[in-house]
Amino acid sequence: MAHWFLGTPLPEALSTEGPAVVAYLRADASTREKADRAFAFIYAVGEHSLTYHFQEPLEQLGVSVVLRRTVGVALGVALKGLRGPMRRVLQGMSEEQMLGVADELEFRLYPNPHSP
């Protein structure tokens, strides 16, 4: 049986930044700089994904503004809760692990199958 994917179309800026981050993680730069760039991209994608998969459908379904804001606050708290630990994990990685992050990002970035 084929497995389904739940994808998130990225806006142009993130779509362009993804492959650039992968290349940067494989280039000559300090691991600290690589960690910062990876964090910024991963966090931005997480933020966008939560909006795309939770906030936008609620709006399209006509859910009240109060309930949408409540969900938005909860999602924001969850995302902010990940910020510190995620940054510390990335900053503690070795060069070899950064290459693994590049591989994982590259694996998850693929062209939109629905575009002409």
Residue frames relative to the residue before (quaternion, step in Angstrom):
aa qw qx qy qz dx dy dz
M 1.0000 0.0000 0.0000 0.0000 0.00 0.00 0.00
A 0.4367 -0.6926 0.5146 0.2544 3.56 -0.96 0.90
H 0.3293 -0.7207 0.5738 0.2073 3.55 -1.09 0.72
W 0.3707 -0.7225 0.5461 0.2058 3.53 -1.07 0.81
F 0.2581 -0.7294 0.6112 0.1669 3.53 -1.26 0.50
L 0.2289 -0.7194 0.6348 0.1647 3.53 -1.16 0.63
G 0.0820 -0.8528 0.5157 -0.0047 3.54 -0.04 1.32
T 0.2787 -0.7291 0.6019 0.1688 3.49 -1.33 0.37
P 0.2989 -0.7369 0.5699 0.2070 3.60 -0.55 1.07
L 0.2942 -0.7762 0.5364 0.1526 3.55 -0.81 1.01
P 0.5039 -0.6091 0.5002 0.3534 3.58 -1.11 0.59
E 0.7329 -0.4650 0.2756 0.4131 3.56 -1.22 0.50
A 0.6690 0.5158 -0.3171 0.4311 3.60 0.83 -0.93
L 0.6980 0.4420 -0.2753 0.4916 3.61 0.89 -0.88
S 0.6053 0.5619 -0.3464 0.4449 3.55 1.07 -0.71
T 0.6790 0.4630 -0.2711 0.5011 3.56 1.04 -0.78
E 0.6702 0.5257 -0.2952 0.4327 3.57 0.97 -0.87
G 0.5747 0.6312 -0.3794 0.3568 3.62 1.00 -0.72
P 0.7270 0.3981 -0.2558 0.4976 3.62 0.61 -1.03
A 0.6076 0.5497 -0.3565 0.4490 3.61 1.11 -0.61
V 0.6400 0.5078 -0.3225 0.4780 3.59 1.02 -0.76
V 0.6209 0.5354 -0.3414 0.4597 3.59 0.95 -0.85
A 0.6729 0.4854 -0.2942 0.4744 3.60 0.87 -0.92
Y 0.6468 0.5286 -0.3174 0.4490 3.60 0.97 -0.85
L 0.6616 0.5110 -0.3081 0.4541 3.58 0.97 -0.84
R 0.6951 0.4414 -0.2644 0.5021 3.57 1.19 -0.47
A 0.6021 0.5802 -0.3411 0.4296 3.60 1.28 -0.20
D 0.6049 -0.5303 0.4410 0.3980 3.54 -1.36 -0.03
A 0.3403 0.6659 -0.5985 0.2872 3.52 -0.49 1.29
S 0.6084 -0.5430 0.4037 0.4148 3.57 -1.18 0.31
T 0.5804 -0.5861 0.4225 0.3756 3.56 -1.12 0.59
R 0.5884 0.5685 -0.3682 0.4416 3.61 1.12 -0.56
E 0.6653 0.4859 -0.2984 0.4820 3.59 0.93 -0.90
K 0.6386 0.5201 -0.3215 0.4673 3.57 1.01 -0.79
A 0.6429 0.5239 -0.3186 0.4591 3.57 0.97 -0.87
D 0.6581 0.5154 -0.3080 0.4544 3.58 0.94 -0.88
R 0.6798 0.4828 -0.2915 0.4688 3.58 0.91 -0.89
A 0.6434 0.5099 -0.3203 0.4727 3.59 0.98 -0.84
F 0.6429 0.5289 -0.3231 0.4500 3.57 0.93 -0.89
A 0.6620 0.5172 -0.3154 0.4412 3.58 0.81 -0.98
F 0.6802 0.4811 -0.2933 0.4689 3.58 0.92 -0.87
I 0.6807 0.4925 -0.2985 0.4528 3.59 0.78 -1.01
Y 0.6567 0.5085 -0.3122 0.4613 3.58 0.94 -0.86
A 0.6619 0.5029 -0.3040 0.4653 3.59 0.93 -0.88
V 0.6420 0.5029 -0.3242 0.4795 3.59 1.00 -0.76
G 0.6367 0.5268 -0.3256 0.4594 3.60 0.98 -0.79
E 0.6406 0.5264 -0.3043 0.4690 3.54 0.98 -0.91
H 0.6810 0.4827 -0.2804 0.4739 3.56 0.87 -0.98
S 0.6521 0.5317 -0.3155 0.4388 3.60 0.94 -0.88
L 0.6543 0.5058 -0.3190 0.4630 3.58 0.94 -0.83
T 0.6332 0.5115 -0.3265 0.4805 3.57 1.01 -0.75
Y 0.6913 0.5016 -0.2801 0.4383 3.57 0.83 -1.03
H 0.7784 0.3769 -0.1910 0.4642 3.60 0.81 -0.97
F 0.7726 0.3223 -0.1897 0.5130 3.62 1.14 -0.41
Q 0.7490 0.4216 -0.2421 0.4501 3.57 0.59 -1.14
E 0.6946 0.4881 -0.2919 0.4407 3.59 0.77 -0.99
P 0.6607 0.4861 -0.3437 0.4572 3.67 0.85 -0.73
L 0.6243 0.5372 -0.3502 0.4461 3.60 1.01 -0.73
E 0.6462 0.5052 -0.3152 0.4773 3.56 1.00 -0.81
Q 0.6690 0.5040 -0.2976 0.4581 3.58 0.91 -0.92
L 0.6887 0.4663 -0.2750 0.4824 3.59 1.12 -0.64
G 0.5071 -0.6879 0.3985 0.3329 3.57 1.28 0.01
V 0.2915 0.7543 -0.5319 0.2512 3.59 1.15 0.53
S 0.5977 -0.6140 0.3790 0.3494 3.56 -0.99 0.85
V 0.6336 -0.5484 0.4033 0.3675 3.52 -1.25 0.61
V 0.6343 0.5421 -0.3347 0.4379 3.59 0.96 -0.83
L 0.6871 0.4647 -0.2876 0.4788 3.59 0.86 -0.91
R 0.6339 0.5219 -0.3360 0.4615 3.60 1.00 -0.73
R 0.6539 0.4983 -0.3141 0.4748 3.57 0.98 -0.78
T 0.6158 0.5439 -0.3406 0.4571 3.58 1.04 -0.75
V 0.6582 0.4819 -0.2978 0.4959 3.56 0.94 -0.90
G 0.6405 0.5405 -0.3225 0.4400 3.59 0.95 -0.84
V 0.6479 0.5019 -0.3138 0.4794 3.58 0.98 -0.83
A 0.6567 0.5124 -0.3116 0.4572 3.60 0.91 -0.89
L 0.6629 0.4925 -0.3046 0.4746 3.57 0.95 -0.85
G 0.6433 0.5279 -0.3173 0.4548 3.58 1.01 -0.79
V 0.6411 0.5135 -0.3168 0.4744 3.57 1.01 -0.84
A 0.6519 0.5154 -0.3145 0.4588 3.58 0.94 -0.89
L 0.6772 0.4917 -0.2934 0.4621 3.57 0.88 -0.93
K 0.6631 0.4917 -0.3077 0.4731 3.58 0.95 -0.83
G 0.6091 0.5589 -0.3441 0.4452 3.59 1.13 -0.61
L 0.6668 0.4900 -0.2908 0.4803 3.57 1.16 -0.56
R 0.5102 0.7058 -0.3977 0.2888 3.56 1.17 -0.60
G 0.7210 0.4514 -0.2603 0.4568 3.61 0.66 -1.06
P 0.6980 0.4596 -0.2937 0.4640 3.61 0.71 -0.97
M 0.6507 0.5136 -0.3282 0.4528 3.58 0.94 -0.81
R 0.6456 0.5125 -0.3186 0.4680 3.58 0.97 -0.82
R 0.6657 0.5035 -0.3068 0.4574 3.61 0.92 -0.89
V 0.6320 0.5252 -0.3348 0.4612 3.59 0.97 -0.81
L 0.6886 0.4767 -0.2897 0.4633 3.59 0.80 -0.97
Q 0.6809 0.4909 -0.2988 0.4540 3.60 0.92 -0.83
G 0.6811 0.4810 -0.2880 0.4709 3.59 1.19 -0.43
M 0.5216 0.6667 -0.4014 0.3498 3.58 1.26 -0.03
S 0.4644 -0.6475 0.5364 0.2782 3.50 -1.27 0.61
E 0.6937 -0.4373 0.3580 0.4466 3.55 -1.32 0.10
E 0.6454 0.5239 -0.3185 0.4556 3.58 0.97 -0.84
Q 0.6590 0.4966 -0.3055 0.4752 3.58 0.99 -0.80
M 0.6076 0.5435 -0.3531 0.4589 3.59 1.07 -0.66
L 0.6166 0.5201 -0.3423 0.4818 3.58 1.08 -0.67
G 0.6222 0.5306 -0.3289 0.4724 3.57 1.10 -0.66
V 0.6135 0.5251 -0.3403 0.4818 3.59 1.07 -0.73
A 0.6311 0.5260 -0.3296 0.4652 3.59 0.98 -0.84
D 0.6535 0.5138 -0.3110 0.4606 3.58 0.94 -0.88
E 0.6692 0.5036 -0.2995 0.4571 3.58 0.93 -0.90
L 0.6500 0.4975 -0.3196 0.4774 3.58 0.95 -0.82
E 0.6553 0.5167 -0.3137 0.4530 3.57 0.90 -0.90
F 0.6311 0.5397 -0.3219 0.4548 3.58 1.04 -0.80
R 0.7380 0.4362 -0.2248 0.4632 3.57 1.00 -0.84
L 0.6466 0.4819 -0.3204 0.4969 3.60 1.22 -0.28
Y 0.1819 0.7709 -0.5932 0.1439 3.56 -0.69 1.06
P 0.6253 -0.5646 0.3767 0.3851 3.59 -1.14 0.56
N 0.5889 -0.5692 0.4471 0.3596 3.54 -1.20 0.58
P 0.3338 -0.7714 0.5021 0.2033 3.62 -0.53 1.10
H 0.6756 0.5080 -0.2872 0.4506 3.60 1.24 -0.31
S 0.5717 0.5960 -0.3993 0.3980 3.59 1.21 -0.13
P 0.5568 -0.6415 0.4140 0.3273 3.57 -1.07 0.70
